[in-house]
Amino acid sequence: RLNKALGVMTASIIDGNGVIADFQGDSALGFWGWPVSLPNGPLAACRAALRILETFEKASREAHDYLTGFRVGIGLTSGKAIAGRIGTQQQAKVGVFGPVVNAAARLEGITRKIGVSILMDETTAHFAREHLPAKEGRCRRLGLLRPYGLDNTIQVSELLPAAPLSNISDRNIRDFEAAVDAFIAGDWDETLDLLGRMPAKDRAKDFLLLQIATNNYTPPRDWDGVVTMSSK
């Protein structure tokens, strides 16, 4: 079953002109822009992520599929990294590393904490909003997060399938992003009102509600709008 899952990831990345750098347990690390520059790399990555998600979700509806019961979490970031043949004369592989790669790994881990499938950094989300047709996918800004072990803050967005493949409507996206703005500004009463308009099973909504409840419905005195993650 694990090989089947990794095969779905690998095929989606390679078919989208990406490169597989590594397999780490039940995950695959893919990247774009090597050995030839790929100006639309973020767009290709988004499309690969959506293909992976669609395949997993379709399998979850089949009782006897190899992927039934599996959930997928994907982190997408854009930027410069070091890539190429890495290793020794005896053994080498194609690899990629750098801060942008570490940030992608952190976002992948955060998908489990928020309960969504695909998370993007600000650069990738901006590219997707500009170039990804709405009939393929949509972006929803989730807030400012400081991943565990990193000093920098990331404006995190979710990559959603096109309607009606998602239960999140375009109106829901607008209301949620308004709730995020109110949350960052410390107007948590307005945040609660807007989140009340979200679908009952919206896990991103539950994540924000948990942050508010944990702080007893009052922004901390030193509130800067950033949610700091306490673990990977």
MIBA-422325 format. One record per residue (C-alpha): x negated, y negated, z; residue in three letters. Coordinates in nm, 3 decimals, padded with zeros to 5 digits. Example, Ala and Ser with C-alpha at 12.3 -4.5 7.8 and 13.67 -1.06 7.14 Angstrom:
BEGIN
REC       px       py       pz  resn
REC  -01.230   00.450   00.780   ALA
REC  -01.367   00.106   00.714   SER
***
This chain:
BEGIN
REC       px       py       pz  resn
REC   00.000   00.000   00.000   ARG
REC  -00.287  -00.237   00.079   LEU
REC  -00.451  -00.170  -00.256   ASN
REC  -00.120  -00.243  -00.427   LYS
REC  -00.091  -00.576  -00.243   ALA
REC  -00.449  -00.674  -00.329   LEU
REC  -00.379  -00.576  -00.689   GLY
REC  -00.090  -00.823  -00.707   VAL
REC  -00.312  -01.101  -00.574   MET
REC  -00.602  -01.012  -00.805   THR
REC  -00.388  -00.994  -01.119   ALA
REC  -00.218  -01.325  -01.048   SER
REC  -00.550  -01.503  -00.987   ILE
REC  -00.735  -01.355  -01.285   ILE
REC  -00.440  -01.398  -01.525   ASP
REC  -00.444  -01.766  -01.426   GLY
REC  -00.814  -01.804  -01.523   ASN
REC  -00.931  -01.771  -01.164   GLY
REC  -01.221  -01.576  -01.016   VAL
REC  -01.210  -01.328  -00.726   ILE
REC  -01.487  -01.409  -00.480   ALA
REC  -01.415  -01.159  -00.205   ASP
REC  -01.174  -00.925  -00.032   PHE
REC  -01.153  -00.973   00.342   GLN
REC  -00.934  -00.713   00.510   GLY
REC  -00.588  -00.762   00.365   ASP
REC  -00.670  -01.088   00.186   SER
REC  -00.829  -01.198  -00.140   ALA
REC  -01.033  -01.515  -00.195   LEU
REC  -00.987  -01.666  -00.539   GLY
REC  -01.116  -01.988  -00.690   PHE
REC  -01.110  -02.187  -01.012   TRP
REC  -01.364  -02.399  -01.203   GLY
REC  -01.655  -02.156  -01.236   TRP
REC  -01.849  -02.077  -01.450   PRO
REC  -01.670  -02.334  -01.669   VAL
REC  -01.512  -02.651  -01.533   SER
REC  -01.132  -02.631  -01.515   LEU
REC  -00.971  -02.977  -01.482   PRO
REC  -00.628  -02.829  -01.410   ASN
REC  -00.758  -02.586  -01.150   GLY
REC  -00.511  -02.698  -00.880   PRO
REC  -00.221  -02.638  -01.119   LEU
REC  -00.349  -02.291  -01.207   ALA
REC  -00.389  -02.210  -00.838   ALA
REC  -00.032  -02.322  -00.763   CYS
REC   00.107  -02.107  -01.043   ARG
REC  -00.091  -01.805  -00.925   ALA
REC   00.035  -01.857  -00.569   ALA
REC   00.396  -01.877  -00.687   LEU
REC   00.355  -01.559  -00.893   ARG
REC   00.216  -01.376  -00.591   ILE
REC   00.502  -01.498  -00.372   LEU
REC   00.767  -01.405  -00.629   GLU
REC   00.624  -01.053  -00.665   THR
REC   00.618  -00.996  -00.289   PHE
REC   00.968  -01.133  -00.235   GLU
REC   01.110  -00.924  -00.520   LYS
REC   00.949  -00.614  -00.369   ALA
REC   01.097  -00.692  -00.028   SER
REC   01.443  -00.640  -00.176   ARG
REC   01.353  -00.288  -00.290   GLU
REC   01.381  -00.023  -00.020   ALA
REC   01.113   00.208  -00.159   HIS
REC   00.864  -00.034  -00.314   ASP
REC   00.502  -00.010  -00.197   TYR
REC   00.515  -00.378  -00.092   LEU
REC   00.836  -00.356   00.108   THR
REC   00.787  -00.512   00.450   GLY
REC   00.476  -00.709   00.353   PHE
REC   00.468  -01.086   00.397   ARG
REC   00.236  -01.317   00.211   VAL
REC   00.050  -01.626   00.333   GLY
REC  -00.152  -01.845   00.097   ILE
REC  -00.371  -02.151   00.160   GLY
REC  -00.456  -02.383  -00.131   LEU
REC  -00.718  -02.658  -00.122   THR
REC  -00.897  -02.859  -00.391   SER
REC  -01.246  -03.005  -00.396   GLY
REC  -01.611  -02.933  -00.463   LYS
REC  -01.768  -02.610  -00.341   ALA
REC  -02.082  -02.409  -00.406   ILE
REC  -02.010  -02.114  -00.634   ALA
REC  -02.207  -01.860  -00.830   GLY
REC  -02.409  -01.544  -00.795   ARG
REC  -02.497  -01.503  -00.429   ILE
REC  -02.711  -01.227  -00.279   GLY
REC  -03.042  -01.054  -00.330   THR
REC  -03.213  -00.861  -00.609   GLN
REC  -03.076  -00.539  -00.461   GLN
REC  -02.716  -00.651  -00.422   GLN
REC  -02.525  -00.964  -00.527   ALA
REC  -02.172  -01.087  -00.589   LYS
REC  -01.989  -01.392  -00.714   VAL
REC  -01.917  -01.611  -00.414   GLY
REC  -01.790  -01.953  -00.314   VAL
REC  -01.839  -02.146   00.009   PHE
REC  -01.814  -02.492   00.160   GLY
REC  -01.578  -02.702   00.374   PRO
REC  -01.298  -02.687   00.117   VAL
REC  -01.309  -02.306   00.132   VAL
REC  -01.299  -02.310   00.513   ASN
REC  -00.997  -02.542   00.503   ALA
REC  -00.813  -02.303   00.268   ALA
REC  -00.875  -02.017   00.509   ALA
REC  -00.738  -02.226   00.797   ARG
REC  -00.425  -02.312   00.598   LEU
REC  -00.372  -01.946   00.518   GLU
REC  -00.379  -01.870   00.890   GLY
REC  -00.140  -02.154   00.969   ILE
REC   00.122  -02.008   00.733   THR
REC   00.189  -01.745   00.998   ARG
REC   00.231  -02.003   01.274   LYS
REC   00.468  -02.223   01.077   ILE
REC   00.648  -01.935   00.908   GLY
REC   00.607  -02.048   00.547   VAL
REC   00.433  -01.872   00.260   SER
REC   00.221  -02.132   00.077   ILE
REC   00.044  -02.432   00.231   LEU
REC  -00.157  -02.697   00.044   MET
REC  -00.387  -02.981   00.134   ASP
REC  -00.309  -03.337   00.022   GLU
REC  -00.523  -03.324  -00.294   THR
REC  -00.357  -03.007  -00.422   THR
REC  -00.009  -03.129  -00.332   ALA
REC  -00.067  -03.458  -00.515   HIS
REC  -00.180  -03.271  -00.826   PHE
REC   00.121  -03.040  -00.806   ALA
REC   00.364  -03.331  -00.773   ARG
REC   00.210  -03.491  -01.082   GLU
REC   00.175  -03.185  -01.305   HIS
REC   00.386  -02.889  -01.186   LEU
REC   00.731  -02.888  -01.350   PRO
REC   01.018  -02.875  -01.102   ALA
REC   01.150  -02.567  -01.282   LYS
REC   00.835  -02.385  -01.165   GLU
REC   00.787  -02.514  -00.810   GLY
REC   00.836  -02.803  -00.567   ARG
REC   00.638  -02.965  -00.287   CYS
REC   00.753  -03.041   00.067   ARG
REC   00.534  -03.248   00.299   ARG
REC   00.516  -03.084   00.644   LEU
REC   00.302  -03.324   00.847   GLY
REC  -00.046  -03.398   00.975   LEU
REC  -00.229  -03.097   01.118   LEU
REC  -00.572  -03.055   01.270   ARG
REC  -00.667  -02.690   01.210   PRO
REC  -00.839  -02.499   01.489   TYR
REC  -01.216  -02.543   01.475   GLY
REC  -01.206  -02.842   01.237   LEU
REC  -01.248  -03.208   01.324   ASP
REC  -01.066  -03.351   01.026   ASN
REC  -00.691  -03.393   00.987   THR
REC  -00.511  -03.243   00.688   ILE
REC  -00.185  -03.371   00.544   GLN
REC  -00.019  -03.037   00.483   VAL
REC   00.251  -02.963   00.228   SER
REC   00.445  -02.650   00.142   GLU
REC   00.470  -02.516  -00.212   LEU
REC   00.824  -02.395  -00.268   LEU
REC   00.967  -02.193  -00.557   PRO
REC   01.209  -02.369  -00.786   ALA
REC   01.575  -02.372  -00.692   ALA
REC   01.770  -02.145  -00.664   PRO
REC   01.489  -01.903  -00.573   LEU
REC   01.450  -02.096  -00.245   SER
REC   01.719  -02.177   00.013   ASN
REC   01.565  -02.524   00.047   ILE
REC   01.745  -02.775  -00.177   SER
REC   01.599  -03.096  -00.316   ASP
REC   01.814  -03.288  -00.066   ARG
REC   01.671  -03.075   00.213   ASN
REC   01.321  -03.169   00.099   ILE
REC   01.401  -03.540   00.113   ARG
REC   01.559  -03.511   00.458   ASP
REC   01.270  -03.303   00.591   PHE
REC   01.006  -03.546   00.467   GLU
REC   01.199  -03.831   00.628   ALA
REC   01.198  -03.625   00.949   ALA
REC   00.820  -03.583   00.918   VAL
REC   00.775  -03.959   00.884   ASP
REC   00.990  -04.016   01.195   ALA
REC   00.796  -03.744   01.382   PHE
REC   00.462  -03.906   01.300   ILE
REC   00.595  -04.250   01.397   ALA
REC   00.711  -04.113   01.734   GLY
REC   01.084  -04.162   01.664   ASP
REC   01.177  -03.814   01.774   TRP
REC   01.550  -03.887   01.811   ASP
REC   01.562  -03.964   01.440   GLU
REC   01.351  -03.655   01.374   THR
REC   01.600  -03.434   01.557   LEU
REC   01.893  -03.585   01.369   ASP
REC   01.731  -03.522   01.031   LEU
REC   01.615  -03.171   01.120   LEU
REC   01.973  -03.088   01.212   GLY
REC   02.054  -03.107   00.842   ARG
REC   01.812  -02.827   00.752   MET
REC   01.919  -02.467   00.682   PRO
REC   01.943  -02.254   00.997   ALA
REC   01.661  -02.021   00.890   LYS
REC   01.412  -02.293   00.791   ASP
REC   01.097  -02.192   00.977   ARG
REC   00.919  -02.523   00.909   ALA
REC   01.204  -02.699   01.089   LYS
REC   01.159  -02.462   01.383   ASP
REC   00.787  -02.549   01.397   PHE
REC   00.857  -02.921   01.437   LEU
REC   01.133  -02.856   01.690   LEU
REC   00.889  -02.649   01.894   LEU
REC   00.635  -02.934   01.900   GLN
REC   00.904  -03.173   02.025   ILE
REC   01.037  -02.932   02.287   ALA
REC   00.686  -02.851   02.413   THR
REC   00.636  -03.222   02.486   ASN
REC   00.972  -03.249   02.665   ASN
REC   01.123  -03.447   02.374   TYR
REC   00.895  -03.745   02.437   THR
REC   00.583  -03.831   02.234   PRO
REC   00.265  -03.819   02.446   PRO
REC   00.121  -04.155   02.548   ARG
REC  -00.174  -04.108   02.312   ASP
REC   00.042  -03.975   02.026   TRP
REC  -00.122  -04.021   01.685   ASP
REC   00.119  -03.813   01.479   GLY
REC  -00.121  -03.519   01.446   VAL
REC  -00.043  -03.164   01.558   VAL
REC  -00.361  -02.991   01.675   THR
REC  -00.359  -02.615   01.625   MET
REC  -00.484  -02.426   01.930   SER
REC  -00.593  -02.111   01.745   SER
REC  -00.669  -01.984   01.394   LYS
***
